[in-house]
């Protein structure tokens, strides 16, 4: 299925882009993040991230569907 992925903060830096569209067989956000982390050497474990699907926070076990937009949100610090 084709998904749109958006990255922020450290993940954006590690990926080298803020968004992409990709074909995947990942069934859940956790599967997708595991796939992406292996491909792009992401340093953050999924437990430290929030995930949103189509602009709503979601559980890591939520089923993905064709055309979904998935956003991985790392912790941010302010000052």
PyMOL Python script that loads the backbone (N, CA, C, O; Angstrom):
from pymol import cmd

cmd.read_pdbstr("""\
ATOM      1  N   UNK A   1       0.841  -1.182   0.000  1.00  0.00           N
ATOM      2  CA  UNK A   1       0.000   0.000   0.000  1.00  0.00           C
ATOM      3  C   UNK A   1       0.882   1.241   0.000  1.00  0.00           C
ATOM      4  O   UNK A   1       2.041   1.192   0.412  1.00  0.00           O
ATOM      5  N   UNK A   2       0.332   2.329  -0.457  1.00  0.00           N
ATOM      6  CA  UNK A   2       1.072   3.583  -0.517  1.00  0.00           C
ATOM      7  C   UNK A   2       0.677   4.451   0.674  1.00  0.00           C
ATOM      8  O   UNK A   2      -0.508   4.676   0.922  1.00  0.00           O
ATOM      9  N   UNK A   3       1.688   4.939   1.414  1.00  0.00           N
ATOM     10  CA  UNK A   3       1.477   5.795   2.581  1.00  0.00           C
ATOM     11  C   UNK A   3       2.298   7.066   2.450  1.00  0.00           C
ATOM     12  O   UNK A   3       3.343   7.078   1.800  1.00  0.00           O
ATOM     13  N   UNK A   4       1.819   8.132   3.070  1.00  0.00           N
ATOM     14  CA  UNK A   4       2.592   9.363   3.205  1.00  0.00           C
ATOM     15  C   UNK A   4       3.160   9.384   4.612  1.00  0.00           C
ATOM     16  O   UNK A   4       2.441   9.150   5.583  1.00  0.00           O
ATOM     17  N   UNK A   5       4.453   9.666   4.721  1.00  0.00           N
ATOM     18  CA  UNK A   5       5.135   9.687   6.011  1.00  0.00           C
ATOM     19  C   UNK A   5       5.668  11.092   6.239  1.00  0.00           C
ATOM     20  O   UNK A   5       6.228  11.700   5.326  1.00  0.00           O
ATOM     21  N   UNK A   6       5.499  11.613   7.450  1.00  0.00           N
ATOM     22  CA  UNK A   6       6.051  12.913   7.823  1.00  0.00           C
ATOM     23  C   UNK A   6       6.982  12.733   9.012  1.00  0.00           C
ATOM     24  O   UNK A   6       6.710  11.960   9.930  1.00  0.00           O
ATOM     25  N   UNK A   7       8.095  13.475   8.968  1.00  0.00           N
ATOM     26  CA  UNK A   7       9.114  13.399  10.018  1.00  0.00           C
ATOM     27  C   UNK A   7       9.332  14.769  10.630  1.00  0.00           C
ATOM     28  O   UNK A   7       9.239  15.790   9.948  1.00  0.00           O
ATOM     29  N   UNK A   8       9.626  14.784  11.929  1.00  0.00           N
ATOM     30  CA  UNK A   8       9.914  16.023  12.635  1.00  0.00           C
ATOM     31  C   UNK A   8      11.171  15.858  13.473  1.00  0.00           C
ATOM     32  O   UNK A   8      11.568  14.744  13.814  1.00  0.00           O
ATOM     33  N   UNK A   9      11.791  16.986  13.797  1.00  0.00           N
ATOM     34  CA  UNK A   9      12.915  17.068  14.735  1.00  0.00           C
ATOM     35  C   UNK A   9      14.025  16.077  14.367  1.00  0.00           C
ATOM     36  O   UNK A   9      14.479  16.058  13.223  1.00  0.00           O
ATOM     37  N   UNK A  10      14.461  15.261  15.319  1.00  0.00           N
ATOM     38  CA  UNK A  10      15.585  14.356  15.115  1.00  0.00           C
ATOM     39  C   UNK A  10      15.337  13.385  13.959  1.00  0.00           C
ATOM     40  O   UNK A  10      16.253  13.104  13.186  1.00  0.00           O
ATOM     41  N   UNK A  11      14.125  12.874  13.833  1.00  0.00           N
ATOM     42  CA  UNK A  11      13.838  11.950  12.735  1.00  0.00           C
ATOM     43  C   UNK A  11      13.973  12.634  11.380  1.00  0.00           C
ATOM     44  O   UNK A  11      14.453  12.030  10.421  1.00  0.00           O
ATOM     45  N   UNK A  12      13.556  13.872  11.302  1.00  0.00           N
ATOM     46  CA  UNK A  12      13.714  14.652  10.071  1.00  0.00           C
ATOM     47  C   UNK A  12      15.198  14.791   9.744  1.00  0.00           C
ATOM     48  O   UNK A  12      15.595  14.636   8.589  1.00  0.00           O
ATOM     49  N   UNK A  13      16.012  15.080  10.743  1.00  0.00           N
ATOM     50  CA  UNK A  13      17.459  15.211  10.532  1.00  0.00           C
ATOM     51  C   UNK A  13      18.072  13.882  10.104  1.00  0.00           C
ATOM     52  O   UNK A  13      18.886  13.843   9.182  1.00  0.00           O
ATOM     53  N   UNK A  14      17.688  12.796  10.765  1.00  0.00           N
ATOM     54  CA  UNK A  14      18.267  11.499  10.448  1.00  0.00           C
ATOM     55  C   UNK A  14      17.811  10.991   9.081  1.00  0.00           C
ATOM     56  O   UNK A  14      18.578  10.317   8.393  1.00  0.00           O
ATOM     57  N   UNK A  15      16.601  11.296   8.682  1.00  0.00           N
ATOM     58  CA  UNK A  15      16.088  10.867   7.382  1.00  0.00           C
ATOM     59  C   UNK A  15      16.580  11.775   6.263  1.00  0.00           C
ATOM     60  O   UNK A  15      16.760  11.328   5.130  1.00  0.00           O
ATOM     61  N   UNK A  16      16.797  13.040   6.575  1.00  0.00           N
ATOM     62  CA  UNK A  16      17.249  13.980   5.558  1.00  0.00           C
ATOM     63  C   UNK A  16      16.124  14.589   4.750  1.00  0.00           C
ATOM     64  O   UNK A  16      16.367  15.215   3.718  1.00  0.00           O
ATOM     65  N   UNK A  17      14.894  14.414   5.208  1.00  0.00           N
ATOM     66  CA  UNK A  17      13.745  15.040   4.550  1.00  0.00           C
ATOM     67  C   UNK A  17      12.600  15.119   5.551  1.00  0.00           C
ATOM     68  O   UNK A  17      12.609  14.441   6.578  1.00  0.00           O
ATOM     69  N   UNK A  18      11.622  15.950   5.240  1.00  0.00           N
ATOM     70  CA  UNK A  18      10.504  16.120   6.169  1.00  0.00           C
ATOM     71  C   UNK A  18       9.309  15.243   5.829  1.00  0.00           C
ATOM     72  O   UNK A  18       8.427  15.042   6.664  1.00  0.00           O
ATOM     73  N   UNK A  19       9.274  14.716   4.595  1.00  0.00           N
ATOM     74  CA  UNK A  19       8.153  13.847   4.225  1.00  0.00           C
ATOM     75  C   UNK A  19       8.523  13.009   3.010  1.00  0.00           C
ATOM     76  O   UNK A  19       9.446  13.331   2.261  1.00  0.00           O
ATOM     77  N   UNK A  20       7.778  11.930   2.839  1.00  0.00           N
ATOM     78  CA  UNK A  20       7.959  11.069   1.675  1.00  0.00           C
ATOM     79  C   UNK A  20       6.713  10.218   1.501  1.00  0.00           C
ATOM     80  O   UNK A  20       5.926  10.048   2.432  1.00  0.00           O
ATOM     81  N   UNK A  21       6.548   9.692   0.312  1.00  0.00           N
ATOM     82  CA  UNK A  21       5.504   8.730   0.017  1.00  0.00           C
ATOM     83  C   UNK A  21       6.197   7.425  -0.314  1.00  0.00           C
ATOM     84  O   UNK A  21       7.158   7.403  -1.082  1.00  0.00           O
ATOM     85  N   UNK A  22       5.707   6.331   0.267  1.00  0.00           N
ATOM     86  CA  UNK A  22       6.363   5.059  -0.003  1.00  0.00           C
ATOM     87  C   UNK A  22       5.377   3.913  -0.067  1.00  0.00           C
ATOM     88  O   UNK A  22       4.273   3.984   0.473  1.00  0.00           O
ATOM     89  N   UNK A  23       5.800   2.854  -0.741  1.00  0.00           N
ATOM     90  CA  UNK A  23       5.052   1.604  -0.814  1.00  0.00           C
ATOM     91  C   UNK A  23       5.549   0.705   0.314  1.00  0.00           C
ATOM     92  O   UNK A  23       6.757   0.569   0.512  1.00  0.00           O
ATOM     93  N   UNK A  24       4.633   0.094   1.046  1.00  0.00           N
ATOM     94  CA  UNK A  24       5.018  -0.769   2.156  1.00  0.00           C
ATOM     95  C   UNK A  24       3.983  -1.866   2.356  1.00  0.00           C
ATOM     96  O   UNK A  24       2.833  -1.744   1.934  1.00  0.00           O
ATOM     97  N   UNK A  25       4.409  -2.924   2.999  1.00  0.00           N
ATOM     98  CA  UNK A  25       3.500  -3.990   3.418  1.00  0.00           C
ATOM     99  C   UNK A  25       3.246  -3.930   4.917  1.00  0.00           C
ATOM    100  O   UNK A  25       2.611  -4.825   5.474  1.00  0.00           O
ATOM    101  N   UNK A  26       3.738  -2.878   5.580  1.00  0.00           N
ATOM    102  CA  UNK A  26       3.580  -2.737   7.030  1.00  0.00           C
ATOM    103  C   UNK A  26       2.094  -2.684   7.383  1.00  0.00           C
ATOM    104  O   UNK A  26       1.324  -1.951   6.764  1.00  0.00           O
ATOM    105  N   UNK A  27       1.707  -3.464   8.377  1.00  0.00           N
ATOM    106  CA  UNK A  27       0.302  -3.521   8.781  1.00  0.00           C
ATOM    107  C   UNK A  27      -0.044  -2.498   9.849  1.00  0.00           C
ATOM    108  O   UNK A  27      -1.195  -2.078   9.963  1.00  0.00           O
ATOM    109  N   UNK A  28       0.964  -2.090  10.642  1.00  0.00           N
ATOM    110  CA  UNK A  28       0.735  -1.173  11.762  1.00  0.00           C
ATOM    111  C   UNK A  28       1.827  -0.103  11.769  1.00  0.00           C
ATOM    112  O   UNK A  28       2.858  -0.264  11.115  1.00  0.00           O
ATOM    113  N   UNK A  29       1.604   0.989  12.507  1.00  0.00           N
ATOM    114  CA  UNK A  29       2.666   1.987  12.636  1.00  0.00           C
ATOM    115  C   UNK A  29       3.954   1.398  13.227  1.00  0.00           C
ATOM    116  O   UNK A  29       5.049   1.800  12.833  1.00  0.00           O
ATOM    117  N   UNK A  30       3.836   0.460  14.158  1.00  0.00           N
ATOM    118  CA  UNK A  30       5.032  -0.164  14.740  1.00  0.00           C
ATOM    119  C   UNK A  30       5.813  -0.915  13.663  1.00  0.00           C
ATOM    120  O   UNK A  30       7.038  -0.804  13.600  1.00  0.00           O
ATOM    121  N   UNK A  31       5.123  -1.673  12.818  1.00  0.00           N
ATOM    122  CA  UNK A  31       5.785  -2.377  11.717  1.00  0.00           C
ATOM    123  C   UNK A  31       6.464  -1.381  10.782  1.00  0.00           C
ATOM    124  O   UNK A  31       7.597  -1.594  10.348  1.00  0.00           O
ATOM    125  N   UNK A  32       5.766  -0.301  10.479  1.00  0.00           N
ATOM    126  CA  UNK A  32       6.307   0.708   9.581  1.00  0.00           C
ATOM    127  C   UNK A  32       7.542   1.365  10.181  1.00  0.00           C
ATOM    128  O   UNK A  32       8.552   1.532   9.499  1.00  0.00           O
ATOM    129  N   UNK A  33       7.462   1.737  11.460  1.00  0.00           N
ATOM    130  CA  UNK A  33       8.614   2.380  12.085  1.00  0.00           C
ATOM    131  C   UNK A  33       9.805   1.426  12.152  1.00  0.00           C
ATOM    132  O   UNK A  33      10.943   1.845  11.937  1.00  0.00           O
ATOM    133  N   UNK A  34       9.562   0.168  12.444  1.00  0.00           N
ATOM    134  CA  UNK A  34      10.651  -0.817  12.471  1.00  0.00           C
ATOM    135  C   UNK A  34      11.322  -0.896  11.110  1.00  0.00           C
ATOM    136  O   UNK A  34      12.549  -0.916  11.022  1.00  0.00           O
ATOM    137  N   UNK A  35      10.531  -0.940  10.054  1.00  0.00           N
ATOM    138  CA  UNK A  35      11.063  -0.967   8.685  1.00  0.00           C
ATOM    139  C   UNK A  35      11.893   0.283   8.397  1.00  0.00           C
ATOM    140  O   UNK A  35      13.009   0.185   7.886  1.00  0.00           O
ATOM    141  N   UNK A  36      11.352   1.452   8.721  1.00  0.00           N
ATOM    142  CA  UNK A  36      12.043   2.713   8.445  1.00  0.00           C
ATOM    143  C   UNK A  36      13.300   2.855   9.298  1.00  0.00           C
ATOM    144  O   UNK A  36      14.322   3.346   8.818  1.00  0.00           O
ATOM    145  N   UNK A  37      13.233   2.430  10.558  1.00  0.00           N
ATOM    146  CA  UNK A  37      14.389   2.538  11.450  1.00  0.00           C
ATOM    147  C   UNK A  37      15.549   1.685  10.936  1.00  0.00           C
ATOM    148  O   UNK A  37      16.709   2.086  11.033  1.00  0.00           O
ATOM    149  N   UNK A  38      15.235   0.516  10.392  1.00  0.00           N
ATOM    150  CA  UNK A  38      16.282  -0.336   9.821  1.00  0.00           C
ATOM    151  C   UNK A  38      16.875   0.294   8.574  1.00  0.00           C
ATOM    152  O   UNK A  38      18.089   0.242   8.375  1.00  0.00           O
ATOM    153  N   UNK A  39      16.046   0.886   7.735  1.00  0.00           N
ATOM    154  CA  UNK A  39      16.510   1.494   6.485  1.00  0.00           C
ATOM    155  C   UNK A  39      17.321   2.761   6.712  1.00  0.00           C
ATOM    156  O   UNK A  39      18.281   3.024   5.988  1.00  0.00           O
ATOM    157  N   UNK A  40      16.939   3.548   7.717  1.00  0.00           N
ATOM    158  CA  UNK A  40      17.522   4.888   7.877  1.00  0.00           C
ATOM    159  C   UNK A  40      18.288   5.075   9.177  1.00  0.00           C
ATOM    160  O   UNK A  40      18.691   6.192   9.502  1.00  0.00           O
ATOM    161  N   UNK A  41      18.493   3.999   9.922  1.00  0.00           N
ATOM    162  CA  UNK A  41      19.271   4.029  11.170  1.00  0.00           C
ATOM    163  C   UNK A  41      18.729   5.052  12.177  1.00  0.00           C
ATOM    164  O   UNK A  41      19.496   5.793  12.791  1.00  0.00           O
ATOM    165  N   UNK A  42      17.401   5.084  12.341  1.00  0.00           N
ATOM    166  CA  UNK A  42      16.820   5.968  13.346  1.00  0.00           C
ATOM    167  C   UNK A  42      17.310   5.542  14.724  1.00  0.00           C
ATOM    168  O   UNK A  42      17.371   4.351  15.027  1.00  0.00           O
ATOM    169  N   UNK A  43      17.655   6.507  15.545  1.00  0.00           N
ATOM    170  CA  UNK A  43      18.220   6.209  16.858  1.00  0.00           C
ATOM    171  C   UNK A  43      17.175   6.142  17.975  1.00  0.00           C
ATOM    172  O   UNK A  43      17.479   5.680  19.075  1.00  0.00           O
ATOM    173  N   UNK A  44      15.960   6.594  17.707  1.00  0.00           N
ATOM    174  CA  UNK A  44      14.924   6.622  18.751  1.00  0.00           C
ATOM    175  C   UNK A  44      14.100   5.344  18.743  1.00  0.00           C
ATOM    176  O   UNK A  44      13.652   4.905  17.684  1.00  0.00           O
ATOM    177  N   UNK A  45      13.893   4.736  19.919  1.00  0.00           N
ATOM    178  CA  UNK A  45      13.015   3.570  19.978  1.00  0.00           C
ATOM    179  C   UNK A  45      11.557   4.031  19.866  1.00  0.00           C
ATOM    180  O   UNK A  45      11.241   5.165  20.228  1.00  0.00           O
ATOM    181  N   UNK A  46      10.679   3.174  19.373  1.00  0.00           N
ATOM    182  CA  UNK A  46       9.279   3.585  19.216  1.00  0.00           C
ATOM    183  C   UNK A  46       8.624   4.017  20.523  1.00  0.00           C
ATOM    184  O   UNK A  46       7.704   4.835  20.519  1.00  0.00           O
ATOM    185  N   UNK A  47       9.097   3.469  21.640  1.00  0.00           N
ATOM    186  CA  UNK A  47       8.510   3.824  22.933  1.00  0.00           C
ATOM    187  C   UNK A  47       8.689   5.303  23.279  1.00  0.00           C
ATOM    188  O   UNK A  47       7.961   5.831  24.120  1.00  0.00           O
ATOM    189  N   UNK A  48       9.644   5.973  22.645  1.00  0.00           N
ATOM    190  CA  UNK A  48       9.880   7.388  22.941  1.00  0.00           C
ATOM    191  C   UNK A  48       9.132   8.313  21.976  1.00  0.00           C
ATOM    192  O   UNK A  48       9.259   9.534  22.064  1.00  0.00           O
ATOM    193  N   UNK A  49       8.364   7.742  21.067  1.00  0.00           N
ATOM    194  CA  UNK A  49       7.650   8.516  20.051  1.00  0.00           C
ATOM    195  C   UNK A  49       6.152   8.438  20.244  1.00  0.00           C
ATOM    196  O   UNK A  49       5.636   7.516  20.876  1.00  0.00           O
ATOM    197  N   UNK A  50       5.464   9.420  19.691  1.00  0.00           N
ATOM    198  CA  UNK A  50       4.017   9.364  19.514  1.00  0.00           C
ATOM    199  C   UNK A  50       3.785   9.133  18.022  1.00  0.00           C
ATOM    200  O   UNK A  50       4.631   9.478  17.197  1.00  0.00           O
ATOM    201  N   UNK A  51       2.657   8.558  17.686  1.00  0.00           N
ATOM    202  CA  UNK A  51       2.316   8.352  16.284  1.00  0.00           C
ATOM    203  C   UNK A  51       0.929   8.926  16.028  1.00  0.00           C
ATOM    204  O   UNK A  51       0.025   8.806  16.855  1.00  0.00           O
ATOM    205  N   UNK A  52       0.784   9.547  14.871  1.00  0.00           N
ATOM    206  CA  UNK A  52      -0.516  10.062  14.443  1.00  0.00           C
ATOM    207  C   UNK A  52      -0.812   9.516  13.051  1.00  0.00           C
ATOM    208  O   UNK A  52       0.077   9.399  12.207  1.00  0.00           O
ATOM    209  N   UNK A  53      -2.066   9.190  12.836  1.00  0.00           N
ATOM    210  CA  UNK A  53      -2.517   8.713  11.534  1.00  0.00           C
ATOM    211  C   UNK A  53      -3.646   9.621  11.088  1.00  0.00           C
ATOM    212  O   UNK A  53      -4.655   9.767  11.777  1.00  0.00           O
ATOM    213  N   UNK A  54      -3.462  10.230   9.927  1.00  0.00           N
ATOM    214  CA  UNK A  54      -4.471  11.142   9.375  1.00  0.00           C
ATOM    215  C   UNK A  54      -4.874  12.218  10.382  1.00  0.00           C
ATOM    216  O   UNK A  54      -6.055  12.496  10.589  1.00  0.00           O
ATOM    217  N   UNK A  55      -3.850  12.813  11.000  1.00  0.00           N
ATOM    218  CA  UNK A  55      -3.987  13.954  11.908  1.00  0.00           C
ATOM    219  C   UNK A  55      -4.636  13.627  13.251  1.00  0.00           C
ATOM    220  O   UNK A  55      -5.098  14.535  13.942  1.00  0.00           O
ATOM    221  N   UNK A  56      -4.681  12.349  13.635  1.00  0.00           N
ATOM    222  CA  UNK A  56      -5.197  11.971  14.947  1.00  0.00           C
ATOM    223  C   UNK A  56      -4.195  11.042  15.621  1.00  0.00           C
ATOM    224  O   UNK A  56      -3.673  10.124  14.988  1.00  0.00           O
ATOM    225  N   UNK A  57      -3.925  11.277  16.903  1.00  0.00           N
ATOM    226  CA  UNK A  57      -3.044  10.371  17.625  1.00  0.00           C
ATOM    227  C   UNK A  57      -3.612   8.963  17.557  1.00  0.00           C
ATOM    228  O   UNK A  57      -4.826   8.767  17.617  1.00  0.00           O
ATOM    229  N   UNK A  58      -2.732   7.992  17.434  1.00  0.00           N
ATOM    230  CA  UNK A  58      -3.165   6.611  17.273  1.00  0.00           C
ATOM    231  C   UNK A  58      -2.288   5.686  18.108  1.00  0.00           C
ATOM    232  O   UNK A  58      -1.210   6.064  18.565  1.00  0.00           O
ATOM    233  N   UNK A  59      -2.774   4.487  18.290  1.00  0.00           N
ATOM    234  CA  UNK A  59      -2.032   3.438  18.972  1.00  0.00           C
ATOM    235  C   UNK A  59      -1.060   2.802  17.979  1.00  0.00           C
ATOM    236  O   UNK A  59      -1.323   2.766  16.777  1.00  0.00           O
ATOM    237  N   UNK A  60       0.050   2.308  18.486  1.00  0.00           N
ATOM    238  CA  UNK A  60       1.067   1.678  17.633  1.00  0.00           C
ATOM    239  C   UNK A  60       0.541   0.425  16.941  1.00  0.00           C
ATOM    240  O   UNK A  60       1.143  -0.025  15.966  1.00  0.00           O
ATOM    241  N   UNK A  61      -0.560  -0.153  17.413  1.00  0.00           N
ATOM    242  CA  UNK A  61      -1.105  -1.369  16.816  1.00  0.00           C
ATOM    243  C   UNK A  61      -2.277  -1.083  15.864  1.00  0.00           C
ATOM    244  O   UNK A  61      -2.892  -2.016  15.347  1.00  0.00           O
ATOM    245  N   UNK A  62      -2.586   0.190  15.632  1.00  0.00           N
ATOM    246  CA  UNK A  62      -3.668   0.590  14.729  1.00  0.00           C
ATOM    247  C   UNK A  62      -3.387   0.061  13.320  1.00  0.00           C
ATOM    248  O   UNK A  62      -2.244   0.110  12.864  1.00  0.00           O
ATOM    249  N   UNK A  63      -4.391  -0.435  12.638  1.00  0.00           N
ATOM    250  CA  UNK A  63      -4.210  -0.940  11.274  1.00  0.00           C
ATOM    251  C   UNK A  63      -4.045   0.213  10.289  1.00  0.00           C
ATOM    252  O   UNK A  63      -4.808   1.180  10.308  1.00  0.00           O
ATOM    253  N   UNK A  64      -3.041   0.093   9.435  1.00  0.00           N
ATOM    254  CA  UNK A  64      -2.812   1.087   8.392  1.00  0.00           C
ATOM    255  C   UNK A  64      -3.646   0.753   7.164  1.00  0.00           C
ATOM    256  O   UNK A  64      -3.935  -0.412   6.893  1.00  0.00           O
ATOM    257  N   UNK A  65      -4.033   1.801   6.417  1.00  0.00           N
ATOM    258  CA  UNK A  65      -4.823   1.637   5.204  1.00  0.00           C
ATOM    259  C   UNK A  65      -4.194   2.430   4.075  1.00  0.00           C
ATOM    260  O   UNK A  65      -3.470   3.398   4.306  1.00  0.00           O
ATOM    261  N   UNK A  66      -4.475   2.012   2.861  1.00  0.00           N
ATOM    262  CA  UNK A  66      -3.998   2.700   1.667  1.00  0.00           C
ATOM    263  C   UNK A  66      -4.281   4.201   1.770  1.00  0.00           C
ATOM    264  O   UNK A  66      -5.398   4.607   2.090  1.00  0.00           O
ATOM    265  N   UNK A  67      -3.267   5.015   1.498  1.00  0.00           N
ATOM    266  CA  UNK A  67      -3.435   6.461   1.471  1.00  0.00           C
ATOM    267  C   UNK A  67      -3.300   7.166   2.808  1.00  0.00           C
ATOM    268  O   UNK A  67      -3.390   8.392   2.862  1.00  0.00           O
ATOM    269  N   UNK A  68      -3.086   6.420   3.896  1.00  0.00           N
ATOM    270  CA  UNK A  68      -2.928   7.051   5.205  1.00  0.00           C
ATOM    271  C   UNK A  68      -1.710   7.968   5.232  1.00  0.00           C
ATOM    272  O   UNK A  68      -0.724   7.737   4.532  1.00  0.00           O
ATOM    273  N   UNK A  69      -1.796   9.005   6.050  1.00  0.00           N
ATOM    274  CA  UNK A  69      -0.645   9.841   6.369  1.00  0.00           C
ATOM    275  C   UNK A  69      -0.230   9.507   7.790  1.00  0.00           C
ATOM    276  O   UNK A  69      -1.020   9.614   8.728  1.00  0.00           O
ATOM    277  N   UNK A  70       1.029   9.098   7.931  1.00  0.00           N
ATOM    278  CA  UNK A  70       1.555   8.686   9.233  1.00  0.00           C
ATOM    279  C   UNK A  70       2.620   9.677   9.660  1.00  0.00           C
ATOM    280  O   UNK A  70       3.521  10.011   8.891  1.00  0.00           O
ATOM    281  N   UNK A  71       2.507  10.142  10.895  1.00  0.00           N
ATOM    282  CA  UNK A  71       3.475  11.095  11.445  1.00  0.00           C
ATOM    283  C   UNK A  71       4.085  10.485  12.701  1.00  0.00           C
ATOM    284  O   UNK A  71       3.375  10.073  13.619  1.00  0.00           O
ATOM    285  N   UNK A  72       5.410  10.434  12.723  1.00  0.00           N
ATOM    286  CA  UNK A  72       6.133   9.991  13.915  1.00  0.00           C
ATOM    287  C   UNK A  72       6.628  11.230  14.629  1.00  0.00           C
ATOM    288  O   UNK A  72       7.349  12.040  14.046  1.00  0.00           O
ATOM    289  N   UNK A  73       6.242  11.388  15.903  1.00  0.00           N
ATOM    290  CA  UNK A  73       6.504  12.616  16.645  1.00  0.00           C
ATOM    291  C   UNK A  73       7.488  12.318  17.783  1.00  0.00           C
ATOM    292  O   UNK A  73       7.125  11.677  18.769  1.00  0.00           O
ATOM    293  N   UNK A  74       8.718  12.781  17.642  1.00  0.00           N
ATOM    294  CA  UNK A  74       9.705  12.541  18.700  1.00  0.00           C
ATOM    295  C   UNK A  74       9.512  13.528  19.851  1.00  0.00           C
ATOM    296  O   UNK A  74       8.828  14.541  19.704  1.00  0.00           O
ATOM    297  N   UNK A  75      10.121  13.222  20.996  1.00  0.00           N
ATOM    298  CA  UNK A  75      10.054  14.183  22.095  1.00  0.00           C
ATOM    299  C   UNK A  75      10.777  15.470  21.709  1.00  0.00           C
ATOM    300  O   UNK A  75      11.789  15.445  21.008  1.00  0.00           O
ATOM    301  N   UNK A  76      10.251  16.564  22.167  1.00  0.00           N
ATOM    302  CA  UNK A  76      10.887  17.859  21.878  1.00  0.00           C
ATOM    303  C   UNK A  76      11.170  18.572  23.189  1.00  0.00           C
ATOM    304  O   UNK A  76      10.455  18.408  24.178  1.00  0.00           O
ATOM    305  N   UNK A  77      12.221  19.360  23.170  1.00  0.00           N
ATOM    306  CA  UNK A  77      12.587  20.146  24.347  1.00  0.00           C
ATOM    307  C   UNK A  77      12.542  21.616  23.971  1.00  0.00           C
ATOM    308  O   UNK A  77      12.878  21.998  22.849  1.00  0.00           O
ATOM    309  N   UNK A  78      12.138  22.404  24.893  1.00  0.00           N
ATOM    310  CA  UNK A  78      12.088  23.842  24.649  1.00  0.00           C
ATOM    311  C   UNK A  78      12.954  24.567  25.655  1.00  0.00           C
ATOM    312  O   UNK A  78      13.412  23.990  26.641  1.00  0.00           O
ATOM    313  N   UNK A  79      13.161  25.800  25.397  1.00  0.00           N
ATOM    314  CA  UNK A  79      13.988  26.537  26.336  1.00  0.00           C
ATOM    315  C   UNK A  79      13.731  27.998  26.270  1.00  0.00           C
ATOM    316  O   UNK A  79      14.351  28.768  27.004  1.00  0.00           O
TER     317      UNK A  79
END
""", "prot")
cmd.dss("prot")
cmd.show_as("cartoon", "prot")
cmd.util.cbc("prot")
cmd.orient("prot")
